């Protein structure tokens, strides 16, 4: 029977320590990349959820302005304890086209802020509020 001579440091049954260390390094690098991409995905999902919520609240506030007559006193506010730190501001000015003012129509800009950071800014056109009218339809009669 002929026996092959095995180089020093190698055994016929397994891997060398260096091979195992290189394999573990490659595996570790791959796992770090997967974990980082997972964390990035979670941040993107959270950001998307926040933007969706803010846009929904802005649309809700604009609908509230359309239903009820807005006044100069209600130009700023917040959404209460349910949405801490989220504030809204309304800027209203008469609509002008080619430097000619359009009667009974205002350009209303709603801005939602979180602290000093602007989250959403939406502009729409609403009738000028009638300052002689207050309350709901039932109260006016």
N, CA, C and O atoms as CSV, one atom per row, in Angstrom:
chain,resi,resn,atom,element,x,y,z
A,1,UNK,N,N,0.828,-1.154,0.000
A,1,UNK,CA,C,0.000,0.000,0.000
A,1,UNK,C,C,0.890,1.239,0.000
A,1,UNK,O,O,1.871,1.327,0.738
A,2,UNK,N,N,0.514,2.197,-0.855
A,2,UNK,CA,C,1.323,3.405,-0.999
A,2,UNK,C,C,0.664,4.529,-0.192
A,2,UNK,O,O,-0.529,4.788,-0.357
A,3,UNK,N,N,1.398,5.174,0.643
A,3,UNK,CA,C,0.893,6.267,1.470
A,3,UNK,C,C,1.420,7.580,0.906
A,3,UNK,O,O,2.609,7.729,0.623
A,4,UNK,N,N,0.492,8.531,0.751
A,4,UNK,CA,C,0.897,9.862,0.295
A,4,UNK,C,C,1.387,10.651,1.492
A,4,UNK,O,O,0.869,10.534,2.602
A,5,UNK,N,N,2.376,11.436,1.236
A,5,UNK,CA,C,2.901,12.262,2.303
A,5,UNK,C,C,2.037,13.524,2.405
A,5,UNK,O,O,1.858,14.236,1.417
A,6,UNK,N,N,1.505,13.797,3.596
A,6,UNK,CA,C,0.641,14.956,3.846
A,6,UNK,C,C,1.527,16.098,4.310
A,6,UNK,O,O,2.362,15.922,5.197
A,7,UNK,N,N,1.338,17.315,3.688
A,7,UNK,CA,C,2.159,18.449,4.113
A,7,UNK,C,C,1.923,18.772,5.578
A,7,UNK,O,O,0.859,18.503,6.135
A,8,UNK,N,N,2.930,19.346,6.173
A,8,UNK,CA,C,2.878,19.669,7.587
A,8,UNK,C,C,1.758,20.674,7.873
A,8,UNK,O,O,1.608,21.624,7.105
A,9,UNK,N,N,0.972,20.515,8.926
A,9,UNK,CA,C,-0.104,21.406,9.326
A,9,UNK,C,C,-1.442,21.019,8.727
A,9,UNK,O,O,-2.456,21.623,9.075
A,10,UNK,N,N,-1.484,20.045,7.849
A,10,UNK,CA,C,-2.751,19.633,7.243
A,10,UNK,C,C,-3.080,18.225,7.706
A,10,UNK,O,O,-2.204,17.384,7.909
A,11,UNK,N,N,-4.346,18.008,7.861
A,11,UNK,CA,C,-4.769,16.659,8.200
A,11,UNK,C,C,-5.730,16.180,7.123
A,11,UNK,O,O,-6.438,17.001,6.540
A,12,UNK,N,N,-5.778,14.932,6.849
A,12,UNK,CA,C,-6.651,14.439,5.785
A,12,UNK,C,C,-8.134,14.501,6.172
A,12,UNK,O,O,-8.994,14.372,5.301
A,13,UNK,N,N,-8.450,14.695,7.453
A,13,UNK,CA,C,-9.842,14.659,7.887
A,13,UNK,C,C,-10.553,16.006,7.813
A,13,UNK,O,O,-11.784,15.994,7.782
A,14,UNK,N,N,-9.907,17.145,7.782
A,14,UNK,CA,C,-10.627,18.406,7.914
A,14,UNK,C,C,-9.932,19.580,7.264
A,14,UNK,O,O,-9.003,19.430,6.470
A,15,UNK,N,N,-10.430,20.787,7.640
A,15,UNK,CA,C,-9.930,22.041,7.090
A,15,UNK,C,C,-8.838,22.604,7.983
A,15,UNK,O,O,-8.723,22.270,9.162
A,16,UNK,N,N,-8.059,23.454,7.386
A,16,UNK,CA,C,-7.060,24.170,8.161
A,16,UNK,C,C,-7.743,25.313,8.905
A,16,UNK,O,O,-8.813,25.772,8.505
A,17,UNK,N,N,-7.136,25.753,9.953
A,17,UNK,CA,C,-7.667,26.845,10.758
A,17,UNK,C,C,-7.836,28.107,9.915
A,17,UNK,O,O,-8.819,28.826,10.092
A,18,UNK,N,N,-6.931,28.388,9.029
A,18,UNK,CA,C,-6.998,29.568,8.174
A,18,UNK,C,C,-8.241,29.529,7.286
A,18,UNK,O,O,-8.906,30.551,7.122
A,19,UNK,N,N,-8.565,28.382,6.714
A,19,UNK,CA,C,-9.754,28.255,5.873
A,19,UNK,C,C,-11.023,28.528,6.663
A,19,UNK,O,O,-11.942,29.182,6.170
A,20,UNK,N,N,-11.069,28.026,7.888
A,20,UNK,CA,C,-12.234,28.237,8.750
A,20,UNK,C,C,-12.370,29.720,9.088
A,20,UNK,O,O,-13.477,30.259,9.069
A,21,UNK,N,N,-11.262,30.379,9.395
A,21,UNK,CA,C,-11.308,31.800,9.739
A,21,UNK,C,C,-11.766,32.640,8.545
A,21,UNK,O,O,-12.548,33.572,8.729
A,22,UNK,N,N,-11.311,32.344,7.349
A,22,UNK,CA,C,-11.730,33.077,6.149
A,22,UNK,C,C,-13.218,32.855,5.901
A,22,UNK,O,O,-13.933,33.799,5.565
A,23,UNK,N,N,-13.683,31.649,6.057
A,23,UNK,CA,C,-15.103,31.349,5.867
A,23,UNK,C,C,-15.971,32.099,6.864
A,23,UNK,O,O,-17.008,32.651,6.495
A,24,UNK,N,N,-15.551,32.125,8.133
A,24,UNK,CA,C,-16.312,32.852,9.153
A,24,UNK,C,C,-16.309,34.356,8.887
A,24,UNK,O,O,-17.309,35.027,9.142
A,25,UNK,N,N,-15.202,34.893,8.380
A,25,UNK,CA,C,-15.134,36.319,8.052
A,25,UNK,C,C,-16.121,36.663,6.939
A,25,UNK,O,O,-16.833,37.663,7.032
A,26,UNK,N,N,-16.169,35.856,5.904
A,26,UNK,CA,C,-17.100,36.087,4.793
A,26,UNK,C,C,-18.548,35.971,5.281
A,26,UNK,O,O,-19.389,36.793,4.917
A,27,UNK,N,N,-18.836,34.983,6.081
A,27,UNK,CA,C,-20.177,34.805,6.632
A,27,UNK,C,C,-20.569,35.992,7.512
A,27,UNK,O,O,-21.699,36.474,7.432
A,28,UNK,N,N,-19.658,36.458,8.337
A,28,UNK,CA,C,-19.933,37.610,9.217
A,28,UNK,C,C,-20.208,38.863,8.400
A,28,UNK,O,O,-21.134,39.611,8.714
A,29,UNK,N,N,-19.435,39.103,7.374
A,29,UNK,CA,C,-19.638,40.264,6.512
A,29,UNK,C,C,-21.023,40.208,5.857
A,29,UNK,O,O,-21.733,41.212,5.803
A,30,UNK,N,N,-21.389,39.054,5.374
A,30,UNK,CA,C,-22.717,38.884,4.776
A,30,UNK,C,C,-23.835,39.143,5.770
A,30,UNK,O,O,-24.838,39.763,5.417
A,31,UNK,N,N,-23.685,38.688,6.988
A,31,UNK,CA,C,-24.716,38.895,8.013
A,31,UNK,C,C,-24.829,40.369,8.382
A,31,UNK,O,O,-25.936,40.867,8.588
A,32,UNK,N,N,-23.702,41.077,8.468
A,32,UNK,CA,C,-23.728,42.511,8.774
A,32,UNK,C,C,-24.492,43.256,7.685
A,32,UNK,O,O,-25.297,44.135,7.991
A,33,UNK,N,N,-24.253,42.920,6.429
A,33,UNK,CA,C,-24.944,43.571,5.315
A,33,UNK,C,C,-26.451,43.304,5.386
A,33,UNK,O,O,-27.245,44.220,5.171
A,34,UNK,N,N,-26.851,42.088,5.678
A,34,UNK,CA,C,-28.272,41.748,5.783
A,34,UNK,C,C,-28.926,42.508,6.935
A,34,UNK,O,O,-30.032,43.024,6.778
A,35,UNK,N,N,-28.275,42.584,8.067
A,35,UNK,CA,C,-28.838,43.282,9.232
A,35,UNK,C,C,-28.967,44.774,8.952
A,35,UNK,O,O,-29.967,45.385,9.330
A,36,UNK,N,N,-27.972,45.375,8.293
A,36,UNK,CA,C,-28.037,46.798,7.970
A,36,UNK,C,C,-29.165,47.085,6.982
A,36,UNK,O,O,-29.864,48.088,7.121
A,37,UNK,N,N,-29.348,46.235,6.004
A,37,UNK,CA,C,-30.430,46.467,5.045
A,37,UNK,C,C,-31.790,46.297,5.718
A,37,UNK,O,O,-32.740,46.999,5.370
A,38,UNK,N,N,-31.896,45.386,6.664
A,38,UNK,CA,C,-33.143,45.208,7.420
A,38,UNK,C,C,-33.446,46.456,8.255
A,38,UNK,O,O,-34.588,46.914,8.297
A,39,UNK,N,N,-32.433,47.000,8.913
A,39,UNK,CA,C,-32.617,48.213,9.714
A,39,UNK,C,C,-32.993,49.394,8.815
A,39,UNK,O,O,-33.843,50.203,9.189
A,40,UNK,N,N,-32.384,49.502,7.655
A,40,UNK,CA,C,-32.727,50.561,6.703
A,40,UNK,C,C,-34.163,50.430,6.229
A,40,UNK,O,O,-34.860,51.432,6.069
A,41,UNK,N,N,-34.608,49.209,6.006
A,41,UNK,CA,C,-35.997,48.972,5.592
A,41,UNK,C,C,-36.970,49.390,6.685
A,41,UNK,O,O,-38.012,49.977,6.394
A,42,UNK,N,N,-36.644,49.097,7.930
A,42,UNK,CA,C,-37.516,49.504,9.037
A,42,UNK,C,C,-37.611,51.024,9.136
A,42,UNK,O,O,-38.690,51.561,9.389
A,43,UNK,N,N,-36.486,51.724,8.937
A,43,UNK,CA,C,-36.514,53.196,8.953
A,43,UNK,C,C,-37.381,53.732,7.820
A,43,UNK,O,O,-38.147,54.675,8.021
A,44,UNK,N,N,-37.270,53.147,6.643
A,44,UNK,CA,C,-38.068,53.587,5.496
A,44,UNK,C,C,-39.555,53.345,5.741
A,44,UNK,O,O,-40.381,54.184,5.381
A,45,UNK,N,N,-39.901,52.232,6.336
A,45,UNK,CA,C,-41.296,51.935,6.650
A,45,UNK,C,C,-41.832,52.934,7.665
A,45,UNK,O,O,-42.950,53.426,7.514
A,46,UNK,N,N,-41.056,53.238,8.691
A,46,UNK,CA,C,-41.472,54.201,9.716
A,46,UNK,C,C,-41.670,55.586,9.105
A,46,UNK,O,O,-42.656,56.260,9.402
A,47,UNK,N,N,-40.743,56.008,8.260
A,47,UNK,CA,C,-40.838,57.319,7.599
A,47,UNK,C,C,-42.066,57.374,6.694
A,47,UNK,O,O,-42.791,58.369,6.688
A,48,UNK,N,N,-42.297,56.322,5.944
A,48,UNK,CA,C,-43.462,56.256,5.066
A,48,UNK,C,C,-44.761,56.343,5.864
A,48,UNK,O,O,-45.695,57.037,5.464
A,49,UNK,N,N,-44.816,55.637,6.990
A,49,UNK,CA,C,-46.002,55.676,7.849
A,49,UNK,C,C,-46.229,57.089,8.384
A,49,UNK,O,O,-47.366,57.559,8.420
A,50,UNK,N,N,-45.157,57.772,8.800
A,50,UNK,CA,C,-45.272,59.136,9.313
A,50,UNK,C,C,-45.771,60.095,8.232
A,50,UNK,O,O,-46.637,60.930,8.497
A,51,UNK,N,N,-45.235,59.982,7.026
A,51,UNK,CA,C,-45.661,60.860,5.933
A,51,UNK,C,C,-47.123,60.611,5.583
A,51,UNK,O,O,-47.878,61.557,5.359
A,52,UNK,N,N,-47.522,59.356,5.535
A,52,UNK,CA,C,-48.917,59.028,5.241
A,52,UNK,C,C,-49.839,59.611,6.300
A,52,UNK,O,O,-50.884,60.172,5.971
A,53,UNK,N,N,-49.470,59.487,7.549
A,53,UNK,CA,C,-50.277,60.027,8.643
A,53,UNK,C,C,-50.382,61.551,8.557
A,53,UNK,O,O,-51.460,62.111,8.754
A,54,UNK,N,N,-49.268,62.221,8.263
A,54,UNK,CA,C,-49.258,63.681,8.180
A,54,UNK,C,C,-50.112,64.155,7.006
A,54,UNK,O,O,-50.854,65.129,7.141
A,55,UNK,N,N,-50.020,63.488,5.865
A,55,UNK,CA,C,-50.843,63.873,4.714
A,55,UNK,C,C,-52.320,63.663,5.040
A,55,UNK,O,O,-53.150,64.502,4.691
A,56,UNK,N,N,-52.654,62.573,5.693
A,56,UNK,CA,C,-54.033,62.324,6.096
A,56,UNK,C,C,-54.540,63.429,7.030
A,56,UNK,O,O,-55.657,63.918,6.860
A,57,UNK,N,N,-53.731,63.821,8.007
A,57,UNK,CA,C,-54.133,64.885,8.932
A,57,UNK,C,C,-54.297,66.221,8.199
A,57,UNK,O,O,-55.201,66.993,8.519
A,58,UNK,N,N,-53.434,66.497,7.224
A,58,UNK,CA,C,-53.552,67.732,6.446
A,58,UNK,C,C,-54.850,67.741,5.641
A,58,UNK,O,O,-55.552,68.751,5.600
A,59,UNK,N,N,-55.164,66.623,5.007
A,59,UNK,CA,C,-56.414,66.531,4.250
A,59,UNK,C,C,-57.617,66.690,5.177
A,59,UNK,O,O,-58.599,67.341,4.821
A,60,UNK,N,N,-57.540,66.103,6.349
A,60,UNK,CA,C,-58.620,66.206,7.326
A,60,UNK,C,C,-58.812,67.667,7.756
A,60,UNK,O,O,-59.944,68.134,7.882
A,61,UNK,N,N,-57.719,68.376,7.979
A,61,UNK,CA,C,-57.802,69.784,8.386
A,61,UNK,C,C,-58.390,70.638,7.268
A,61,UNK,O,O,-59.188,71.537,7.534
A,62,UNK,N,N,-58.002,70.367,6.011
A,62,UNK,CA,C,-58.563,71.119,4.886
A,62,UNK,C,C,-60.061,70.864,4.740
A,62,UNK,O,O,-60.824,71.786,4.450
A,63,UNK,N,N,-60.478,69.634,4.937
A,63,UNK,CA,C,-61.916,69.328,4.890
A,63,UNK,C,C,-62.659,70.075,5.993
A,63,UNK,O,O,-63.768,70.567,5.780
A,64,UNK,N,N,-62.052,70.156,7.156
A,64,UNK,CA,C,-62.635,70.903,8.271
A,64,UNK,C,C,-62.788,72.382,7.898
A,64,UNK,O,O,-63.795,73.009,8.230
A,65,UNK,N,N,-61.780,72.934,7.206
A,65,UNK,CA,C,-61.859,74.329,6.765
A,65,UNK,C,C,-62.948,74.520,5.717
A,65,UNK,O,O,-63.627,75.547,5.711
A,66,UNK,N,N,-63.119,73.546,4.835
A,66,UNK,CA,C,-64.157,73.648,3.808
A,66,UNK,C,C,-65.559,73.614,4.428
A,66,UNK,O,O,-66.448,74.356,4.012
A,67,UNK,N,N,-65.742,72.746,5.424
A,67,UNK,CA,C,-67.054,72.596,6.066
A,67,UNK,C,C,-67.406,73.791,6.920
A,67,UNK,O,O,-68.524,74.304,6.866
A,68,UNK,N,N,-66.449,74.228,7.705
A,68,UNK,CA,C,-66.691,75.308,8.642
A,68,UNK,C,C,-65.991,76.563,8.132
A,68,UNK,O,O,-64.956,76.494,7.468
A,69,UNK,N,N,-66.559,77.670,8.448
A,69,UNK,CA,C,-65.946,78.926,8.053
A,69,UNK,C,C,-64.710,79.161,8.929
A,69,UNK,O,O,-64.814,79.159,10.155
A,70,UNK,N,N,-63.573,79.359,8.324
A,70,UNK,CA,C,-62.353,79.604,9.098
A,70,UNK,C,C,-62.265,81.087,9.433
A,70,UNK,O,O,-62.793,81.937,8.715
A,71,UNK,N,N,-61.601,81.371,10.514
A,71,UNK,CA,C,-61.475,82.763,10.944
A,71,UNK,C,C,-60.020,83.070,11.257
A,71,UNK,O,O,-59.180,82.174,11.338
A,72,UNK,N,N,-59.746,84.343,11.429
A,72,UNK,CA,C,-58.364,84.780,11.684
A,72,UNK,C,C,-57.842,84.245,13.006
A,72,UNK,O,O,-56.632,84.105,13.179
A,73,UNK,N,N,-58.739,83.942,13.944
A,73,UNK,CA,C,-58.289,83.446,15.247
A,73,UNK,C,C,-57.744,82.023,15.159
A,73,UNK,O,O,-56.940,81.622,16.001
A,74,UNK,N,N,-58.159,81.267,14.177
A,74,UNK,CA,C,-57.784,79.861,14.093
A,74,UNK,C,C,-56.666,79.610,13.093
A,74,UNK,O,O,-56.741,78.649,12.327
A,75,UNK,N,N,-55.645,80.431,13.076
A,75,UNK,CA,C,-54.619,80.281,12.072
A,75,UNK,C,C,-53.469,79.381,12.489
A,75,UNK,O,O,-52.590,79.095,11.677
A,76,UNK,N,N,-53.456,78.930,13.738
A,76,UNK,CA,C,-52.420,78.004,14.214
A,76,UNK,C,C,-53.032,77.056,15.221
A,76,UNK,O,O,-54.039,77.368,15.857
A,77,UNK,N,N,-52.423,75.911,15.358
A,77,UNK,CA,C,-52.881,74.975,16.373
A,77,UNK,C,C,-52.072,73.696,16.330
A,77,UNK,O,O,-51.076,73.593,15.614
A,78,UNK,N,N,-52.519,72.721,17.111
A,78,UNK,CA,C,-51.864,71.415,17.104
A,78,UNK,C,C,-52.943,70.338,17.069
A,78,UNK,O,O,-54.136,70.638,17.126
A,79,UNK,N,N,-52.521,69.115,16.978
A,79,UNK,CA,C,-53.449,68.000,16.874
A,79,UNK,C,C,-53.659,67.294,18.206
A,79,UNK,O,O,-54.160,66.170,18.242
A,80,UNK,N,N,-53.285,67.938,19.286
A,80,UNK,CA,C,-53.532,67.401,20.622
A,80,UNK,C,C,-52.522,66.355,21.046
A,80,UNK,O,O,-51.462,66.198,20.440
A,81,UNK,N,N,-52.878,65.651,22.095
A,81,UNK,CA,C,-51.972,64.662,22.692
A,81,UNK,C,C,-51.790,63.420,21.827
A,81,UNK,O,O,-50.809,62.691,21.971
A,82,UNK,N,N,-52.736,63.186,20.936
A,82,UNK,CA,C,-52.643,62.000,20.089
A,82,UNK,C,C,-51.458,62.077,19.117
A,82,UNK,O,O,-50.859,61.059,18.770
A,83,UNK,N,N,-51.130,63.303,18.686
A,83,UNK,CA,C,-50.005,63.529,17.780
A,83,UNK,C,C,-49.110,64.615,18.371
A,83,UNK,O,O,-49.133,65.752,17.900
A,84,UNK,N,N,-48.328,64.285,19.388
A,84,UNK,CA,C,-47.516,65.307,20.065
A,84,UNK,C,C,-46.453,65.889,19.137
A,84,UNK,O,O,-45.827,65.177,18.352
A,85,UNK,N,N,-46.269,67.199,19.250
A,85,UNK,CA,C,-45.240,67.874,18.476
A,85,UNK,C,C,-45.655,68.233,17.057
A,85,UNK,O,O,-44.913,68.926,16.361
A,86,UNK,N,N,-46.815,67.779,16.615
A,86,UNK,CA,C,-47.275,68.063,15.262
A,86,UNK,C,C,-48.208,69.267,15.301
A,86,UNK,O,O,-49.246,69.237,15.962
A,87,UNK,N,N,-47.835,70.315,14.597
A,87,UNK,CA,C,-48.593,71.561,14.616
A,87,UNK,C,C,-49.023,71.926,13.202
A,87,UNK,O,O,-48.424,71.475,12.226
A,88,UNK,N,N,-50.068,72.746,13.099
A,88,UNK,CA,C,-50.521,73.226,11.802
A,88,UNK,C,C,-50.591,74.748,11.810
A,88,UNK,O,O,-50.782,75.376,12.852
A,89,UNK,N,N,-50.432,75.323,10.619
A,89,UNK,CA,C,-50.516,76.772,10.457
A,89,UNK,C,C,-51.229,77.046,9.136
A,89,UNK,O,O,-50.967,76.388,8.130
A,90,UNK,N,N,-52.124,78.013,9.151
A,90,UNK,CA,C,-52.871,78.381,7.956
A,90,UNK,C,C,-52.512,79.807,7.574
A,90,UNK,O,O,-52.556,80.718,8.401
A,91,UNK,N,N,-52.157,79.986,6.312
A,91,UNK,CA,C,-51.924,81.308,5.751
A,91,UNK,C,C,-52.994,81.527,4.691
A,91,UNK,O,O,-53.173,80.695,3.802
A,92,UNK,N,N,-53.698,82.638,4.787
A,92,UNK,CA,C,-54.791,82.931,3.865
A,92,UNK,C,C,-54.600,84.311,3.274
A,92,UNK,O,O,-54.300,85.266,3.990
A,93,UNK,N,N,-54.776,84.416,1.961
A,93,UNK,CA,C,-54.653,85.708,1.286
A,93,UNK,C,C,-55.636,85.730,0.120
A,93,UNK,O,O,-55.915,84.690,-0.478
A,94,UNK,N,N,-56.155,86.900,-0.202
A,94,UNK,CA,C,-57.064,86.989,-1.354
A,94,UNK,C,C,-56.363,86.494,-2.620
A,94,UNK,O,O,-55.171,86.731,-2.819
A,95,UNK,N,N,-57.119,85.806,-3.464
A,95,UNK,CA,C,-56.567,85.267,-4.703
A,95,UNK,C,C,-56.376,86.395,-5.701
A,95,UNK,O,O,-57.282,87.197,-5.926
A,96,UNK,N,N,-55.203,86.452,-6.293
A,96,UNK,CA,C,-54.905,87.451,-7.311
A,96,UNK,C,C,-54.432,86.749,-8.571
A,96,UNK,O,O,-53.568,85.873,-8.535
A,97,UNK,N,N,-55.026,87.159,-9.692
A,97,UNK,CA,C,-54.604,86.644,-10.992
A,97,UNK,C,C,-54.256,87.857,-11.843
A,97,UNK,O,O,-55.080,88.753,-12.027
A,98,UNK,N,N,-53.041,87.880,-12.357
A,98,UNK,CA,C,-52.547,89.022,-13.138
A,98,UNK,C,C,-52.760,90.333,-12.390
A,98,UNK,O,O,-53.241,91.314,-12.957
A,99,UNK,N,N,-52.398,90.335,-11.123
A,99,UNK,CA,C,-52.490,91.491,-10.227
A,99,UNK,C,C,-53.917,91.999,-10.039
A,99,UNK,O,O,-54.117,93.122,-9.576
A,100,UNK,N,N,-54.898,91.191,-10.390
A,100,UNK,CA,C,-56.297,91.552,-10.176
A,100,UNK,C,C,-56.868,90.620,-9.108
A,100,UNK,O,O,-56.796,89.397,-9.233
A,101,UNK,N,N,-57.426,91.204,-8.073
A,101,UNK,CA,C,-57.949,90.416,-6.955
A,101,UNK,C,C,-59.302,89.805,-7.339
A,101,UNK,O,O,-60.182,90.497,-7.849
A,102,UNK,N,N,-59.451,88.525,-7.091
A,102,UNK,CA,C,-60.701,87.818,-7.346
A,102,UNK,C,C,-61.554,87.921,-6.084
A,102,UNK,O,O,-61.098,87.570,-4.995
A,103,UNK,N,N,-62.784,88.400,-6.226
A,103,UNK,CA,C,-63.653,88.581,-5.059
A,103,UNK,C,C,-64.086,87.242,-4.468
A,103,UNK,O,O,-64.296,86.263,-5.184
A,104,UNK,N,N,-64.212,87.227,-3.163
A,104,UNK,CA,C,-64.755,86.094,-2.402
A,104,UNK,C,C,-63.983,84.789,-2.570
A,104,UNK,O,O,-64.549,83.713,-2.378
A,105,UNK,N,N,-62.710,84.864,-2.924
A,105,UNK,CA,C,-61.917,83.646,-3.040
A,105,UNK,C,C,-60.529,83.897,-2.468
A,105,UNK,O,O,-59.860,84.869,-2.820
A,106,UNK,N,N,-60.113,83.004,-1.579
A,106,UNK,CA,C,-58.800,83.107,-0.931
A,106,UNK,C,C,-57.935,81.919,-1.302
A,106,UNK,O,O,-58.424,80.807,-1.502
A,107,UNK,N,N,-56.643,82.176,-1.390
A,107,UNK,CA,C,-55.682,81.081,-1.488
A,107,UNK,C,C,-55.292,80.737,-0.057
A,107,UNK,O,O,-54.749,81.573,0.666
A,108,UNK,N,N,-55.572,79.509,0.346
A,108,UNK,CA,C,-55.316,79.059,1.708
A,108,UNK,C,C,-54.191,78.033,1.657
A,108,UNK,O,O,-54.278,77.036,0.939
A,109,UNK,N,N,-53.136,78.286,2.426
A,109,UNK,CA,C,-51.995,77.379,2.486
A,109,UNK,C,C,-51.934,76.774,3.882
A,109,UNK,O,O,-51.859,77.491,4.880
A,110,UNK,N,N,-51.966,75.457,3.938
A,110,UNK,CA,C,-51.888,74.725,5.204
A,110,UNK,C,C,-50.504,74.103,5.299
A,110,UNK,O,O,-50.079,73.367,4.407
A,111,UNK,N,N,-49.810,74.403,6.382
A,111,UNK,CA,C,-48.470,73.865,6.610
A,111,UNK,C,C,-48.489,73.054,7.897
A,111,UNK,O,O,-48.946,73.534,8.934
A,112,UNK,N,N,-47.993,71.824,7.827
A,112,UNK,CA,C,-47.857,70.981,9.018
A,112,UNK,C,C,-46.388,70.935,9.398
A,112,UNK,O,O,-45.520,70.694,8.558
A,113,UNK,N,N,-46.122,71.171,10.680
A,113,UNK,CA,C,-44.750,71.243,11.181
A,113,UNK,C,C,-44.560,70.268,12.331
A,113,UNK,O,O,-45.474,70.030,13.120
A,114,UNK,N,N,-43.368,69.711,12.412
A,114,UNK,CA,C,-42.945,68.945,13.582
A,114,UNK,C,C,-41.732,69.685,14.120
A,114,UNK,O,O,-40.622,69.560,13.603
A,115,UNK,N,N,-41.974,70.463,15.177
A,115,UNK,CA,C,-40.926,71.349,15.675
A,115,UNK,C,C,-40.725,72.463,14.660
A,115,UNK,O,O,-41.677,73.158,14.305
A,116,UNK,N,N,-39.516,72.636,14.198
A,116,UNK,CA,C,-39.217,73.648,13.178
A,116,UNK,C,C,-39.221,73.052,11.771
A,116,UNK,O,O,-39.122,73.782,10.785
A,117,UNK,N,N,-39.334,71.729,11.679
A,117,UNK,CA,C,-39.240,71.050,10.387
A,117,UNK,C,C,-40.596,70.984,9.698
A,117,UNK,O,O,-41.569,70.494,10.271
A,118,UNK,N,N,-40.656,71.478,8.471
A,118,UNK,CA,C,-41.893,71.428,7.696
A,118,UNK,C,C,-42.100,70.018,7.180
A,118,UNK,O,O,-41.216,69.446,6.541
A,119,UNK,N,N,-43.274,69.456,7.459
A,119,UNK,CA,C,-43.583,68.102,7.005
A,119,UNK,C,C,-44.362,68.120,5.687
A,119,UNK,O,O,-44.011,67.411,4.744
A,120,UNK,N,N,-45.424,68.939,5.628
A,120,UNK,CA,C,-46.293,69.007,4.455
A,120,UNK,C,C,-46.749,70.443,4.278
A,120,UNK,O,O,-46.971,71.166,5.250
A,121,UNK,N,N,-46.886,70.847,3.015
A,121,UNK,CA,C,-47.444,72.166,2.713
A,121,UNK,C,C,-48.424,71.971,1.562
A,121,UNK,O,O,-48.043,71.516,0.484
A,122,UNK,N,N,-49.701,72.321,1.798
A,122,UNK,CA,C,-50.756,72.128,0.806
A,122,UNK,C,C,-51.471,73.457,0.599
A,122,UNK,O,O,-51.803,74.148,1.562
A,123,UNK,N,N,-51.704,73.808,-0.657
A,123,UNK,CA,C,-52.434,75.039,-0.975
A,123,UNK,C,C,-53.743,74.667,-1.662
A,123,UNK,O,O,-53.802,73.724,-2.451
A,124,UNK,N,N,-54.790,75.424,-1.348
A,124,UNK,CA,C,-56.092,75.242,-1.973
A,124,UNK,C,C,-56.782,76.591,-2.045
A,124,UNK,O,O,-56.269,77.583,-1.527
A,125,UNK,N,N,-57.929,76.633,-2.678
A,125,UNK,CA,C,-58.698,77.869,-2.818
A,125,UNK,C,C,-60.044,77.675,-2.150
A,125,UNK,O,O,-60.763,76.719,-2.439
A,126,UNK,N,N,-60.382,78.597,-1.247
A,126,UNK,CA,C,-61.630,78.517,-0.489
A,126,UNK,C,C,-62.340,79.859,-0.548
A,126,UNK,O,O,-61.701,80.899,-0.709
A,127,UNK,N,N,-63.668,79.836,-0.418
A,127,UNK,CA,C,-64.398,81.103,-0.368
A,127,UNK,C,C,-63.950,81.940,0.825
A,127,UNK,O,O,-63.573,81.404,1.867
A,128,UNK,N,N,-63.994,83.231,0.662
A,128,UNK,CA,C,-63.664,84.140,1.752
A,128,UNK,C,C,-64.686,83.927,2.867
A,128,UNK,O,O,-65.888,83.908,2.601
A,129,UNK,N,N,-64.231,83.769,4.101
A,129,UNK,CA,C,-65.198,83.530,5.185
A,129,UNK,C,C,-66.085,84.749,5.403
A,129,UNK,O,O,-65.622,85.889,5.373
A,130,UNK,N,N,-67.363,84.486,5.621
A,130,UNK,CA,C,-68.320,85.548,5.922
A,130,UNK,C,C,-68.233,85.826,7.407
A,130,UNK,O,O,-68.594,84.977,8.222
A,131,UNK,N,N,-67.759,87.004,7.765
A,131,UNK,CA,C,-67.538,87.323,9.174
A,131,UNK,C,C,-68.826,87.544,9.936
A,131,UNK,O,O,-68.816,87.549,11.167
A,132,UNK,N,N,-69.946,87.730,9.233
A,132,UNK,CA,C,-71.232,87.898,9.907
A,132,UNK,C,C,-71.860,86.562,10.261
A,132,UNK,O,O,-72.791,86.507,11.065
A,133,UNK,N,N,-71.357,85.472,9.662
A,133,UNK,CA,C,-71.936,84.153,9.885
A,133,UNK,C,C,-71.067,83.403,10.876
A,133,UNK,O,O,-69.850,83.320,10.713
A,134,UNK,N,N,-71.699,82.858,11.901
A,134,UNK,CA,C,-70.976,82.037,12.872
A,134,UNK,C,C,-71.763,80.781,13.131
A,134,UNK,O,O,-72.977,80.754,12.930
A,135,UNK,N,N,-71.099,79.751,13.569
A,135,UNK,CA,C,-71.783,78.518,13.948
A,135,UNK,C,C,-72.150,77.657,12.755
A,135,UNK,O,O,-71.666,77.859,11.642
A,136,UNK,N,N,-73.025,76.684,13.019
A,136,UNK,CA,C,-73.435,75.740,11.993
A,136,UNK,C,C,-74.688,76.241,11.302
A,136,UNK,O,O,-75.242,77.274,11.679
A,137,UNK,N,N,-75.134,75.516,10.297
A,137,UNK,CA,C,-76.345,75.878,9.549
A,137,UNK,C,C,-77.552,75.983,10.464
A,137,UNK,O,O,-78.356,76.903,10.315
A,138,UNK,N,N,-77.695,75.065,11.404
A,138,UNK,CA,C,-78.860,75.069,12.305
A,138,UNK,C,C,-78.862,76.295,13.201
A,138,UNK,O,O,-79.931,76.823,13.509
A,139,UNK,N,N,-77.719,76.754,13.621
A,139,UNK,CA,C,-77.652,77.908,14.509
A,139,UNK,C,C,-77.932,79.199,13.771
A,139,UNK,O,O,-78.322,80.188,14.392
A,140,UNK,N,N,-77.742,79.218,12.447
A,140,UNK,CA,C,-77.946,80.434,11.660
A,140,UNK,C,C,-79.417,80.755,11.475
A,140,UNK,O,O,-79.766,81.921,11.294
A,141,UNK,N,N,-80.282,79.770,11.512
A,141,UNK,CA,C,-81.709,79.975,11.244
A,141,UNK,C,C,-82.434,80.652,12.358
A,141,UNK,O,O,-83.639,80.883,12.259
